[in-house]
Amino acid sequence: MDMFNFIMALGMACAMAIMLARLFAGPTLYDRVLAANSFGTKTILFLLVFSALSGRQDAIDIAMLYALINFVATIAILKFFRYRSLEISLAQMSLRRAVDGEDEA
C-alpha cells in the first residue's frame, strides 16, 4: 500500500508541475485563474496523500482549510477582475449584468 501512495504522490507532483507551467503560459487571465485553482486542488490532494503516507491525521484538517481558502481566493480574484473592486454592491452587479446584456434567470 505504501508503494501505491508513493506513486500517487509522484503523480500529484507531476500534475502540479504541469499546472504551474499552464499558470505561467496561459494566454488569458481566466486560463491563469483556472490553472491556479487546479494547482490548489492538486495541493489539497497531495496533502491528503501525504497524510496517508505519514500516518498523521492532522494534515487532513490542513487540507480542508486550504480547500476553503482556495475556493474563496478564486471567487475573490474573479470578482476583482470583473468589477475592478471587491466592494461592489448587489445593485451595481445587477446594473452591470443589464448593461452587459446577460439574462437574469
C-alpha positions in Angstrom: 0.0 0.0 0.0 2.9 2.4 0.6 4.2 2.0 -2.9 0.7 2.9 -4.2 0.7 6.0 -2.1 4.2 6.9 -3.2 3.1 6.6 -6.9 0.1 8.7 -6.2 2.2 11.4 -4.6 4.6 11.3 -7.6 1.7 11.6 -10.0 0.3 14.6 -8.0 3.7 16.3 -8.1 3.9 15.9 -11.9 0.3 17.2 -12.3 1.2 20.2 -10.1 4.3 20.9 -12.3 2.0 20.9 -15.4 -0.4 23.3 -13.7 2.4 25.6 -12.8 3.5 25.6 -16.5 0.0 26.4 -17.5 -0.2 29.2 -14.9 2.8 31.0 -16.4 2.0 30.3 -20.1 -1.8 30.9 -20.0 -2.7 33.4 -22.7 -5.7 34.9 -20.8 -6.5 35.8 -17.2 -9.1 33.1 -16.9 -6.7 30.4 -18.1 -4.3 31.5 -15.3 -7.0 31.6 -12.7 -8.2 28.1 -13.7 -4.6 26.9 -13.5 -4.1 28.4 -10.1 -7.3 26.9 -8.9 -6.3 23.5 -10.3 -2.9 23.8 -8.7 -4.7 24.5 -5.3 -6.8 21.4 -5.8 -3.8 19.3 -6.6 -2.1 20.6 -3.5 -5.1 19.5 -1.4 -4.9 16.0 -2.9 -1.2 16.0 -2.4 -1.7 16.9 1.3 -4.2 14.0 1.7 -1.8 11.5 0.1 1.0 12.9 2.4 -1.3 12.3 5.3 -1.8 8.7 4.3 1.9 8.2 3.8 3.0 9.7 7.1 0.1 8.5 9.2 -0.6 12.0 10.5 -4.3 12.7 10.6 -3.8 16.5 11.3 -2.8 17.0 7.7 -6.4 16.3 6.7 -7.6 19.3 8.7 -4.9 21.5 7.0 -6.1 20.2 3.6 -9.7 21.1 4.4 -8.6 24.6 5.5 -6.6 25.1 2.3 -9.6 24.0 0.2 -11.7 26.7 1.8 -9.0 29.3 1.2 -8.6 28.2 -2.4 -12.3 28.5 -3.1 -12.7 31.9 -1.5 -9.5 33.3 -3.2 -10.6 32.1 -6.6 -14.0 33.8 -6.3 -12.4 37.0 -5.0 -9.9 37.1 -7.8 -12.6 36.6 -10.5 -14.8 39.2 -8.8 -12.0 41.7 -8.6 -11.0 41.4 -12.2 -14.7 41.5 -13.3 -15.7 44.6 -11.3 -12.3 46.2 -10.6 -13.3 46.3 -6.9 -14.2 43.9 -4.1 -16.6 46.4 -2.6 -19.4 46.4 -5.3 -23.0 46.3 -4.2 -25.7 44.0 -5.4 -27.4 46.9 -7.2 -24.3 47.7 -9.2 -23.9 44.0 -10.0 -27.4 43.8 -11.5 -26.9 47.0 -13.4 -23.7 45.6 -14.8 -25.5 42.5 -15.9 -28.1 44.6 -17.6 -25.5 46.6 -19.4 -23.6 43.5 -20.5 -26.8 42.0 -21.8 -26.8 38.9 -19.6 -30.2 37.3 -18.8 -31.3 37.3 -15.2 -32.9 33.9 -14.9 
